[in-house]
Every structure is written in structure tokens, then in C-alpha cells.
Amino acid sequence: VLRLPWPAEGRPPEGFATEVVLPLRAGSRAAVRAGLEELTAELLLALPGLAAADVVLDGAVRSLSARYRRDEVELTDGDRTTTWRLERRDGVLPTELLAERPVEERDRRAWALTWAVPLDDAGRPVPLPLPQRVHGPTPSDEPLTLPARLIAPFSLGPDRRHVLPGPVTDELVAAAAGAYADLLAGLAGDAAVLALVPRIGLAGAELDAALCTAALDRLREAAWLPVTGADGGRQP
């Protein structure tokens, strides 16, 4: 039930139970319009509970949608559809890791993270352009030199743009590294997967360096590298 502090006139459009109207501040129209024009179906990667969204500008409707199947998702943006390979992890943070976190965070111990990379028509990975940004779930200012999308509930600072160091971040980095190794292991056995291997010297910030180092350590142990003539065989 959505409760409002004042009476609302009218009813939601037919077919909807709720309508949320956000009045624009003076002078913000151009920025909001630009944001809507830049919105893509990749937004839905961070909102798995949302199957579709319509972007309406000047009466023109652009439909964004996501259709999941096992470890892949088809993202549709207007008349364009792309397939993304997903690798997910979830868990519960140990209570002691949250001892120094704000009270409101201590009750939210459950976490879930996702790696996503687009695929071409042959099922080969298409590395995302660098640098990427860590999403948590909205884009932060933390650079990421791994050419894939990372969506993870890292603890953010007061500016809501930078990830705070600490045991919670360390725990999520370890989980993300394991998931990244599994992402590469699950991709098609093609040389294209080599473009996803971390390059430590390119790290753009402390969090990025930690993610790259941990992911590389896991790749040294995991069977992910396709072996020529091995009929689908992999090696670290």
C-alpha cells in the first residue's frame, strides 16, 4: 500500500494499481530529458524484479524489456535485442562484519551480486569498453577495468558515489572474484574470452585493483582457459 501525506486527485491509468508522479524542479527539465534519452535496457540488469519499462518523450514510446533464461538475459531496447551472459552470487554477511556499520545496514545482511557481459550472435563474449563503473545497483564513481558489468551491494560513503573500504567490501570482493572466474569458465570455448582476463597494471582505483587481483588469483586456480583440441576441455 502506498500512503501519501496529502490527498491525491485522480486515479492511475487503466491497467495500473499505482501511479507515482514526480514534479520537476524549476530548471531541471533539460537534464531529466537528457537522462531519459540516455537510458538503455542495461538498466534492467540492476533491477531483476522489473521486466519492462516504457520511456515516453514527446508522445514517442521506447520500450525496454528483459527476458531471462537460466544464465542469460535478452535485453530489448526498441527494435534492438542483445543477449547477455550472467553469473550471480548471493549469501548472508556474518554479523561481526557489520559491527561498525550504521544500524540500518546491520539488519540487511543478505546480499546478491551479478556479473554480466554481452554476447555476439555466435555466443562469444563482447568486452565492454573501458573504463566501466561499479554498479551498486546504480552507477558509482568507482572505476572498473574488467570489461564486464558488476552489480553488487557495496557500502557507499556519504556522497553515495564511492565505496567504503572495510570487511564488508572485502567479503564482497572475494565473492565477486569467484563469480568472475566462473563467468569466464561458463563462456564459449573461444579465444575471445582472453579479452576478459584482468590486467593488474590498468587498475584505476583501490577497489578496482582489489577486484582485479582477486579475480586473477581465482583464475589461476579455476579451469576456464579453452584448450585447443581438448573437446571442450579447460585449464587454469
C-alpha angles and dihedrals in degrees: 000000000000110000121196126199091227136034116276124213125222131011134269117271116277112284095028129096095196137029123190115198118193113194114217122240117239111278095015099098096093093049092048092048091050090050092052092048090053094047112115136183088260085082087076091062087073094043106053091167091061114077099181145003132190120217110204121193122168089343094306114123123212112187122211119191143166127209115189127205119173107296097353137068131200111218116199122196109180105304095344123092128186130181121224128195113224134202116187136189133181138175147134124275116235111253093238092061090063097049093107096039124099117277093251090058096049091069092053102070097144116094138180130186135186136201116200133183128174121244130214123229090276093053095254119139118258107207114228117240116266139280100040124182128236109247120211084187096297118047114280128196091252109116120226123198095188105101095232137079116265118194112183136148098245117169109258129209125242091279089058088223106086131056117240118231118235144097094304091055090046091053093050092045090056091049092046091050092054091047091050091054090050090048091058092043090054097051125098114286095255135124088246088082090070090073088068095059111116118254106205096198091062096058110134102198144000095276092045091051091049092050093047094047094047093046092050090050090053092047089056088061103034126081101239108122112098113236117217112244093003094115095241095332121151136197136187 
